[in-house]
Every structure is written in structure tokens, then in C-alpha cells.
């Protein structure tokens, strides 16, 4: 799939929307 829209927020979350109606959310995980 190819990204149609990309955004980030103030909590370091990356949001990606692509065809066909796919929605991804990437967040940072704390290192252990």
C-alpha cells in the first residue's frame, strides 16, 4: 500500500492513511 496521508501528534505518534481504507498508528515504546 502507498501512503495517502501522514501526520504526527505531540505524543510522538505517527499516523498513516492509505488505500484501500487502511489506517496505521506507530508509537514509541519505552526501552526496558
CORBEL-V634385 format. One record per residue. N is the residue number from 1. RES is the residue in one letter. PSI is psi in degrees with one decimal (NA if undefined). D_FIRST is the distance of its C-alpha to the first C-alpha in Angstrom with 1 decimal. Layout:
((N:RES:PSI:D_FIRST) (N:RES:PSI:D_FIRST))
//
This chain:
((1:X:148.8:0.0) (2:X:134.2:3.8) (3:X:132.5:6.6) (4:X:-31.3:9.2) (5:X:140.1:11.9) (6:X:134.5:13.3) (7:X:159.4:16.7) (8:X:158.6:19.2) (9:X:-176.6:22.5) (10:X:-0.4:25.9) (11:X:20.8:25.3) (12:X:36.3:22.8) (13:X:133.3:19.9) (14:X:126.7:16.4) (15:X:131.0:14.4) (16:X:131.6:10.8) (17:X:135.4:9.6) (18:X:169.4:6.4) (19:X:149.3:6.5) (20:X:100.0:7.9) (21:X:42.2:10.1) (22:X:141.4:8.4) (23:X:121.0:10.8) (24:X:145.1:11.3) (25:X:126.0:14.7) (26:X:128.0:15.9) (27:X:156.2:19.7) (28:X:140.5:22.3) (29:X:141.3:24.5) (30:X:137.6:28.2) (31:X:141.6:29.5) (32:X:NA:32.1))
//
